[in-house]
Amino acid sequence: MPVQSSYDIDPRLNAVLAPIVGPGRQDPDGTIELTVIVGGTIISGSVVSEEAWSRRQKSQVTASGEYGADVPEDTREARTNPLLTEQVQFIHFLGPVVVSGGNPIRLNATRVDLRNVAAWSIGRLQYGEL
C-alpha cells in the first residue's frame, strides 16, 4: 500500500484529534474512542497522546523482561520536524480491537500512521452487535 504524504491526512480527522491528543492539547490524559480502517483492517479503541501511549508501551516491554530500558519515551523526529508539531501524525491506541478477515483480535499499545487511514468514525466498534 503506498504511503501518502502528510498533506494527504484528512484535515477533519486532524481537527478532531489535535485538541484531544495532539501536541497543543490542554489535558495530558485526554482520550477519544475512534475506529479507523487501514489496509482493509478495522482498528477500534481508545486513542491517547503519544506520551501516554509510550508510557504504556514501555511498561508492557518492561513487564516482559526484555529490552525495557531501551524503549524511548518519545520520538526525536517529532521534536525536530515543525510539520509534525503542528498536526497529529500518528494515532496511538491503547488496547484496541483489530478486525481482519472477520476475526477480532485484542492488541496492546498500537500505533497507526494517519497517512494510511482510509476511513474513520468517532466511537468504538461494537463487534458482534452488527
Buried (B, 14 or more C-beta within 10 A) or exposed (E): EEEEEBEEBBEEBBEBBBBBBBBEBEEEEBBBEBBBBBEEBBBBBBBBBBBBBBBBBBBEBEEEEEEEEEBEEEBEEEEEEEEBEBBBBBBBBBEBBBBEEEEEEEEEBBEBBBBBBEEBEEEBBEEEEE
